[in-house]
């Protein structure tokens, strides 16, 4: 699943929550809703998804290296320090 689809899904599900309706009823504007309600509440699930994607990339690269299809010995995986 792409980052855009994941983030969009989180925002769309949050927009239907009662605390958003309550903030709108109290007169909060769109900008206030985005920065005070939607982004902070969508950050944690997106951060978890990013962490899992990094772990998947590490496992994929190590699997390919184990099979001999990874980066060859003169080059480093983590950079060129």
MODELLER restraints for C-alpha pairs under 7 A, 6 or more apart:
rsr = mdl.restraints
at = mdl.atoms
rsr.add(forms.Gaussian(group=physical.xy_distance, feature=features.Distance(at['CA:7:A'], at['CA:46:A']), mean=6.58, stdev=0.5))
rsr.add(forms.Gaussian(group=physical.xy_distance, feature=features.Distance(at['CA:10:A'], at['CA:42:A']), mean=5.91, stdev=0.5))
rsr.add(forms.Gaussian(group=physical.xy_distance, feature=features.Distance(at['CA:11:A'], at['CA:38:A']), mean=6.48, stdev=0.5))
rsr.add(forms.Gaussian(group=physical.xy_distance, feature=features.Distance(at['CA:11:A'], at['CA:42:A']), mean=6.51, stdev=0.5))
rsr.add(forms.Gaussian(group=physical.xy_distance, feature=features.Distance(at['CA:14:A'], at['CA:38:A']), mean=6.67, stdev=0.5))
rsr.add(forms.Gaussian(group=physical.xy_distance, feature=features.Distance(at['CA:61:A'], at['CA:70:A']), mean=6.82, stdev=0.5))
rsr.add(forms.Gaussian(group=physical.xy_distance, feature=features.Distance(at['CA:64:A'], at['CA:70:A']), mean=5.18, stdev=0.5))
rsr.add(forms.Gaussian(group=physical.xy_distance, feature=features.Distance(at['CA:65:A'], at['CA:71:A']), mean=6.79, stdev=0.5))
rsr.add(forms.Gaussian(group=physical.xy_distance, feature=features.Distance(at['CA:71:A'], at['CA:77:A']), mean=6.73, stdev=0.5))
